[in-house]
């Protein structure tokens, strides 16, 4: 049996289309012994942080083991840790380290993007609606950042019925990305369906030229087994797939197989069907409504091997992709706008202190010892937390609102306990007078 990793997966973050929770997808993949899983929601990356955090949690034990082994190896090599057979012990630790690394489950961050049929600035009727589907996966941190740029611009500049990118944007931000031709909605399958083989080949040549070995052709097989389901998809796939296989050989492009996952288990198909009714605004008994094949559950490695037994390389190539994807972190500190400071102030800390002291004069006149101690303590805490810019921004728009006559409350919650917020005019309650705690902030 070939190993396998799902690379085309929709969660609940594919709004009104995916029915699977991130947690359930990851848990099932781990339980089935898969090495990783991709998250490729339609046009967005809304689920990426939950996905990353949950996998990080699941990898906690293995990462702890890796950290301890690395520390022990370092201590052995430096002589800090004594051992009779130092070389043998180091080799044993290195073997254990490699074994621990293999326990790590890999989150593959991606998106099923829409590629405009012309360009993302063209928004003229049916010809520019939606776009060709394309699976885009981040291979490393650079690819992750490029994927963010592509998806963000698809929403801000390319949105027309769907968030769309185009070939120009893909050329700009292709580094660190792996792409595949997607489902029947992809450019290559669509052109094969229309018997436009030369146009399909042009698309393959373009993607191959840009992405090289990081471009893959994708196979899907959704043979419906219940009456009330889409039976047309499998017929179309059966027509398209042989041509895809032929073109993969002609252009030396590797194949992968996917299942276009939209729900976790087979028994979730009916719940997903009802979700599609909500999405399309149709009644359940409408004979003309949209149907899925009800085969789009997260199939096990065994099920995928049974379906694609005749193209084993399409299964094994999914694992090769997983192995190519690097572990990296998407965590970072808060990103705040740069608050413009007047001449004479080099940083946010100094300017915040100046505004706070000036505000204190207006509130209290000359500060007494208790007030000054409280203000200085809060300023030091805010500086340590990296939030001076945040306070400057908030006081700016609060002041603007009051200046326009917009109703602004006196303050609530933890912020009401801040003397700095009071001095800046963000709140109207004196926290020292009313013995309110800043520590809750």
C-alpha positions as CSV (number, residue, x, y, z in Angstrom):
1,X,0.0,0.0,0.0
2,X,1.2,3.5,-0.9
3,X,1.4,6.2,1.8
4,X,-0.8,9.2,1.1
5,X,-1.5,12.7,2.3
6,X,-4.6,14.8,1.6
7,X,-3.6,18.0,-0.3
8,X,-7.0,19.4,-1.4
9,X,-9.1,19.9,1.8
10,X,-11.9,22.3,2.7
11,X,-12.8,23.1,6.3
12,X,-15.7,25.1,7.7
13,X,-13.7,28.2,6.7
14,X,-14.8,27.5,3.1
15,X,-18.0,29.4,4.1
16,X,-21.3,27.5,3.5
17,X,-19.3,24.9,1.5
18,X,-17.0,23.0,3.8
19,X,-18.6,21.1,6.7
20,X,-15.5,19.8,8.4
21,X,-13.9,21.3,11.5
22,X,-10.1,21.9,11.5
23,X,-9.8,19.8,14.6
24,X,-11.7,16.8,13.2
25,X,-9.7,16.9,10.0
26,X,-6.3,16.9,11.8
27,X,-7.4,14.2,14.3
28,X,-8.6,11.9,11.6
29,X,-5.4,12.3,9.6
30,X,-3.3,11.6,12.6
31,X,-5.4,8.6,13.6
32,X,-5.0,7.2,10.1
33,X,-1.2,7.5,10.3
34,X,-0.8,10.3,7.7
35,X,2.3,12.4,7.9
36,X,0.5,15.7,7.4
37,X,-2.5,17.4,5.8
38,X,-3.1,20.5,3.7
39,X,-5.8,23.1,4.4
40,X,-7.0,24.7,1.1
41,X,-10.1,26.6,1.7
42,X,-11.9,28.4,-1.1
43,X,-10.2,31.8,-1.8
44,X,-9.3,32.4,1.8
45,X,-6.8,31.6,4.6
46,X,-9.3,32.2,7.5
47,X,-8.6,28.9,9.1
48,X,-4.8,29.0,9.0
49,X,-4.1,30.2,12.6
50,X,-6.5,27.6,14.1
51,X,-4.9,24.9,11.9
52,X,-1.4,25.9,12.8
53,X,-2.1,26.2,16.6
54,X,-4.0,22.9,16.8
55,X,-1.2,21.0,15.0
56,X,1.4,22.7,17.2
57,X,-0.6,21.4,20.2
58,X,-0.7,17.9,18.8
59,X,3.0,18.0,18.2
60,X,3.8,19.2,21.7
61,X,5.1,15.8,23.0
62,X,7.3,15.2,20.0
63,X,8.7,18.7,20.1
64,X,9.5,18.4,23.8
65,X,11.3,15.2,23.1
66,X,13.3,16.8,20.3
67,X,14.3,19.7,22.5
68,X,15.5,17.5,25.2
69,X,17.5,15.3,22.8
70,X,19.2,18.3,21.2
71,X,20.1,19.7,24.6
72,X,21.6,16.3,25.6
73,X,23.6,16.1,22.4
74,X,25.0,19.6,22.9
75,X,25.9,18.8,26.5
76,X,27.6,15.6,25.4
77,X,29.6,17.3,22.7
78,X,30.7,20.1,25.0
79,X,31.7,17.8,27.8
80,X,29.2,19.3,30.1
81,X,27.6,15.9,30.5
82,X,30.0,13.0,31.3
83,X,29.6,9.6,29.6
84,X,31.8,6.5,29.4
85,X,31.2,6.0,25.7
86,X,30.6,9.5,24.5
87,X,30.6,8.8,20.7
88,X,28.2,5.9,21.0
89,X,25.9,7.9,23.3
90,X,25.8,10.8,20.9
91,X,25.0,8.5,18.0
92,X,22.2,6.9,20.0
93,X,20.8,10.3,20.8
94,X,20.9,11.3,17.2
95,X,19.0,8.2,16.2
96,X,16.4,9.0,18.8
97,X,16.3,12.5,17.5
98,X,15.5,11.4,14.0
99,X,12.9,9.0,15.2
100,X,11.3,11.9,17.2
101,X,11.2,14.1,14.2
102,X,9.3,11.5,12.2
103,X,6.6,11.6,14.9
104,X,5.8,15.3,13.9
105,X,2.6,15.9,12.0
106,X,3.0,18.5,9.3
107,X,0.5,21.3,8.7
108,X,0.6,22.3,5.0
109,X,-0.9,25.8,4.6
110,X,-2.6,26.4,1.3
111,X,-5.6,27.8,-0.5
112,X,-7.8,26.9,-3.4
113,X,-7.5,30.1,-5.4
114,X,-9.4,31.4,-8.3
115,X,-7.3,32.5,-11.3
116,X,-9.0,35.1,-13.5
117,X,-9.6,33.9,-17.0
118,X,-8.3,37.2,-18.3
119,X,-6.8,39.4,-15.6
120,X,-7.9,40.4,-12.1
121,X,-8.7,44.0,-13.2
122,X,-11.2,42.8,-15.8
123,X,-14.7,42.6,-14.3
124,X,-17.1,42.4,-17.2
125,X,-19.9,40.0,-16.9
126,X,-19.9,36.2,-17.1
127,X,-16.6,35.9,-18.8
128,X,-14.8,37.3,-15.7
129,X,-16.9,35.6,-13.0
130,X,-15.1,33.3,-10.6
131,X,-12.0,32.0,-12.5
132,X,-10.1,28.7,-12.8
133,X,-9.5,26.8,-9.6
134,X,-5.9,26.3,-8.6
135,X,-4.5,24.6,-5.5
136,X,-1.6,26.7,-4.0
137,X,0.5,25.3,-1.1
138,X,3.2,27.1,0.9
139,X,6.4,25.1,0.7
140,X,8.3,27.3,3.2
141,X,8.0,30.6,5.1
142,X,8.8,32.5,1.9
143,X,6.0,30.7,0.2
144,X,3.6,31.4,3.1
145,X,4.3,35.1,2.9
146,X,3.8,35.0,-0.9
147,X,0.5,33.1,-0.5
148,X,-0.7,35.8,1.9
149,X,0.1,38.4,-0.7
150,X,-1.7,36.6,-3.4
151,X,-4.8,35.9,-1.4
152,X,-4.9,39.4,0.1
153,X,-4.7,41.1,-3.3
154,X,-7.3,38.6,-4.7
155,X,-9.7,40.1,-2.2
156,X,-8.7,43.8,-2.4
157,X,-8.1,44.2,-6.1
158,X,-9.3,41.0,-7.9
159,X,-12.7,40.5,-6.3
160,X,-15.5,39.9,-8.8
161,X,-18.1,37.3,-7.5
162,X,-15.0,35.6,-6.1
163,X,-11.5,36.7,-4.8
164,X,-9.4,36.2,-8.0
165,X,-5.7,36.3,-8.7
166,X,-4.1,36.1,-12.2
167,X,-1.0,34.9,-14.0
168,X,0.7,38.2,-13.5
169,X,0.4,38.0,-9.7
170,X,1.5,34.3,-9.8
171,X,4.6,35.4,-11.6
172,X,5.4,38.0,-9.0
173,X,4.8,35.8,-6.0
174,X,5.6,32.2,-7.2
175,X,8.6,31.6,-5.0
176,X,8.2,29.0,-2.3
177,X,4.9,27.8,-3.7
178,X,3.7,24.4,-4.9
179,X,0.6,24.3,-7.2
180,X,-1.6,21.7,-8.7
181,X,-4.3,21.8,-11.4
182,X,-7.2,21.3,-9.0
183,X,-10.6,19.8,-9.7
184,X,-12.8,19.9,-12.7
185,X,-12.9,23.7,-12.2
186,X,-9.2,24.0,-12.9
187,X,-7.9,25.5,-16.2
188,X,-6.4,22.3,-17.6
189,X,-9.5,20.1,-16.8
190,X,-11.9,22.7,-18.1
191,X,-10.1,23.0,-21.4
192,X,-9.8,19.3,-21.8
193,X,-13.6,19.0,-21.3
194,X,-14.1,21.5,-24.1
195,X,-11.7,19.5,-26.3
196,X,-9.3,22.5,-26.3
197,X,-6.2,20.3,-26.0
198,X,-3.8,22.8,-27.4
199,X,-5.1,25.4,-24.9
200,X,-4.7,22.8,-22.1
201,X,-1.2,22.2,-23.1
202,X,-0.4,25.9,-23.2
203,X,-1.6,26.1,-19.6
204,X,0.6,23.2,-18.6
205,X,3.6,24.7,-20.4
206,X,3.0,28.1,-18.6
207,X,2.7,26.6,-15.1
208,X,5.6,24.2,-15.7
209,X,7.8,27.0,-16.9
210,X,7.0,29.1,-13.9
211,X,6.9,26.5,-11.1
212,X,9.1,23.8,-12.6
213,X,8.9,20.6,-10.5
214,X,6.6,22.3,-8.1
215,X,3.7,22.1,-10.6
216,X,1.5,19.0,-10.4
217,X,-1.4,17.6,-12.4
218,X,-4.3,16.5,-10.2
219,X,-6.6,13.5,-10.5
220,X,-10.0,13.0,-8.8
221,X,-12.5,10.2,-8.9
222,X,-15.9,10.7,-7.3
223,X,-18.1,7.8,-8.3
224,X,-21.5,8.4,-6.6
225,X,-23.0,5.4,-4.9
226,X,-26.4,6.8,-3.8
227,X,-29.3,8.0,-6.0
228,X,-29.6,11.5,-4.8
229,X,-26.1,12.7,-5.7
230,X,-24.1,14.2,-8.5
231,X,-23.5,11.3,-11.0
232,X,-22.2,13.6,-13.7
233,X,-18.9,14.5,-12.0
234,X,-17.4,11.0,-12.3
235,X,-18.3,10.8,-16.0
236,X,-16.5,14.1,-16.6
237,X,-13.5,13.0,-14.4
238,X,-13.3,9.7,-16.4
239,X,-13.1,11.7,-19.6
240,X,-10.6,14.2,-18.3
241,X,-8.3,12.0,-16.3
242,X,-6.8,9.8,-19.1
243,X,-5.9,13.0,-21.0
244,X,-4.3,14.5,-17.8
245,X,-2.2,11.3,-17.4
246,X,-1.2,11.5,-21.1
247,X,-0.2,15.1,-20.8
248,X,1.7,14.5,-17.5
249,X,3.9,12.0,-19.5
250,X,4.3,14.3,-22.4
251,X,5.4,17.3,-20.3
252,X,7.1,15.3,-17.5
253,X,4.7,16.8,-14.9
254,X,4.1,14.6,-11.8
255,X,0.6,13.4,-10.9
256,X,-1.2,13.6,-7.6
257,X,-4.6,12.3,-6.5
258,X,-6.9,14.1,-4.2
259,X,-10.5,13.8,-2.9
260,X,-11.6,17.4,-2.7
261,X,-12.4,16.9,0.9
262,X,-15.5,18.9,2.2
263,X,-16.5,16.8,5.2
264,X,-14.8,14.3,7.5
265,X,-16.7,11.0,7.4
266,X,-19.1,9.4,4.9
267,X,-22.0,9.7,7.2
268,X,-21.5,13.5,7.2
269,X,-22.6,13.7,3.5
270,X,-26.3,14.4,4.2
271,X,-25.4,17.2,6.7
272,X,-23.1,18.7,4.0
273,X,-25.9,18.3,1.5
274,X,-28.1,20.5,3.7
275,X,-25.4,23.0,4.0
276,X,-25.3,23.4,0.3
277,X,-29.0,24.0,0.3
278,X,-28.4,26.9,2.7
279,X,-25.6,28.2,0.5
280,X,-27.6,28.1,-2.7
281,X,-30.9,29.1,-1.2
282,X,-32.6,26.0,-2.5
283,X,-35.1,23.6,-0.9
284,X,-33.9,20.1,-0.1
285,X,-36.5,18.6,-2.5
286,X,-35.7,20.9,-5.4
287,X,-35.0,18.5,-8.3
288,X,-32.8,21.1,-10.1
289,X,-30.6,22.1,-7.2
290,X,-26.8,21.7,-6.9
291,X,-25.6,18.3,-5.7
292,X,-22.2,16.9,-4.7
293,X,-21.3,13.3,-5.4
294,X,-21.3,12.7,-1.6
295,X,-17.9,11.1,-2.0
296,X,-16.1,14.2,-0.7
297,X,-15.3,12.9,2.7
298,X,-11.8,12.6,4.1
299,X,-11.0,9.1,2.9
300,X,-8.4,7.0,4.6
301,X,-5.1,6.0,3.0
302,X,-6.7,2.6,2.4
303,X,-9.7,4.0,0.6
304,X,-7.5,6.3,-1.5
305,X,-5.3,3.3,-2.4
306,X,-8.3,1.3,-3.6
307,X,-9.5,4.2,-5.8
308,X,-6.1,5.0,-7.3
309,X,-4.5,1.6,-7.3
310,X,-3.8,1.9,-11.1
311,X,-1.7,5.1,-10.6
312,X,0.3,4.5,-7.4
313,X,2.7,7.3,-8.2
314,X,-0.2,9.8,-7.8
315,X,-0.5,8.5,-4.2
316,X,3.2,8.5,-3.4
317,X,3.7,12.0,-4.9
318,X,1.4,13.5,-2.3
319,X,3.9,12.2,0.4
320,X,6.8,13.6,-1.6
321,X,5.1,17.0,-1.5
322,X,4.5,16.7,2.2
323,X,8.2,15.9,2.7
324,X,9.2,19.0,0.7
325,X,7.2,21.3,2.9
326,X,9.3,22.8,5.7
327,X,8.3,23.3,9.3
328,X,8.1,27.0,10.1
329,X,6.2,29.3,12.4
330,X,3.5,31.8,11.6
331,X,3.6,33.3,15.0
332,X,4.7,36.9,15.4
333,X,4.3,39.9,17.7
334,X,1.4,42.4,17.2
335,X,1.7,44.5,14.1
336,X,0.6,48.1,14.7
337,X,0.5,51.0,12.3
338,X,3.4,53.5,12.7
339,X,2.0,56.4,14.6
340,X,3.4,59.7,13.1
341,X,5.3,61.7,15.8
342,X,6.0,65.4,15.8
343,X,9.6,66.7,15.5
344,X,11.7,66.1,18.6
345,X,10.4,62.6,19.4
346,X,12.3,59.6,18.1
347,X,10.2,56.8,19.4
348,X,6.6,56.0,20.6
349,X,7.8,55.5,24.3
350,X,9.0,59.1,24.7
351,X,6.0,60.6,22.9
352,X,3.5,58.6,25.0
353,X,5.3,59.7,28.1
354,X,5.1,63.3,27.0
355,X,1.4,63.2,26.2
356,X,0.6,61.3,29.4
357,X,2.5,63.9,31.6
358,X,0.8,66.7,29.8
359,X,-2.6,65.1,30.3
360,X,-1.8,64.5,34.0
361,X,-1.3,68.2,34.4
362,X,-4.8,68.8,33.0
363,X,-6.4,66.1,35.1
364,X,-4.6,66.6,38.4
365,X,-2.4,69.7,38.2
366,X,1.0,68.8,39.8
367,X,1.2,65.0,40.3
368,X,1.6,63.8,43.9
369,X,3.8,60.9,44.7
370,X,1.1,58.3,44.4
371,X,-0.1,59.6,41.0
372,X,3.5,59.8,39.6
373,X,4.4,56.3,40.8
374,X,1.2,54.9,39.3
375,X,1.7,56.6,35.9
376,X,5.4,55.6,35.7
377,X,4.6,52.1,36.6
378,X,1.9,51.9,33.9
379,X,4.2,53.5,31.3
380,X,7.0,51.0,32.0
381,X,4.5,48.1,31.7
382,X,3.1,49.4,28.4
383,X,6.7,49.8,27.1
384,X,7.6,46.3,28.2
385,X,4.5,44.9,26.5
386,X,5.3,46.8,23.3
387,X,2.0,48.7,23.3
388,X,3.0,52.4,23.3
389,X,1.9,52.7,19.6
390,X,-1.5,51.1,20.5
391,X,-2.2,53.8,23.2
392,X,-1.1,56.6,20.8
393,X,-3.5,55.3,18.1
394,X,-6.4,54.9,20.5
395,X,-6.0,58.3,22.1
396,X,-5.8,59.8,18.6
397,X,-9.1,58.5,17.3
398,X,-10.8,59.0,20.7
399,X,-9.7,62.7,20.6
400,X,-10.9,63.0,17.0
401,X,-14.3,61.5,17.9
402,X,-14.8,63.8,20.9
403,X,-13.8,66.8,18.6
404,X,-16.5,65.8,16.1
405,X,-19.1,65.6,18.8
406,X,-19.3,61.8,18.5
407,X,-20.6,60.1,21.7
408,X,-17.8,58.3,23.5
409,X,-18.3,56.4,26.7
410,X,-16.4,57.1,29.9
411,X,-14.5,53.8,29.7
412,X,-15.3,50.2,30.6
413,X,-13.6,47.0,31.5
414,X,-9.9,46.7,32.1
415,X,-9.1,49.9,30.3
416,X,-10.9,51.9,32.9
417,X,-8.2,50.9,35.4
418,X,-5.5,52.7,33.5
419,X,-4.2,56.0,34.7
420,X,-2.4,56.5,31.4
421,X,-5.7,56.0,29.5
422,X,-7.3,58.6,31.9
423,X,-4.5,61.1,31.4
424,X,-4.7,60.6,27.6
425,X,-8.4,61.3,27.5
426,X,-9.3,57.8,26.4
427,X,-11.3,57.2,29.6
428,X,-13.1,59.6,31.9
429,X,-12.7,57.7,35.2
430,X,-9.9,58.5,37.6
431,X,-8.7,55.0,38.5
432,X,-6.7,56.2,41.5
433,X,-9.6,58.0,43.0
434,X,-11.8,54.9,42.7
435,X,-9.1,52.4,43.5
436,X,-9.2,50.6,40.1
437,X,-6.5,48.1,39.3
438,X,-4.3,48.6,36.2
439,X,-3.0,45.0,36.5
440,X,-6.2,43.6,34.9
441,X,-5.3,45.5,31.7
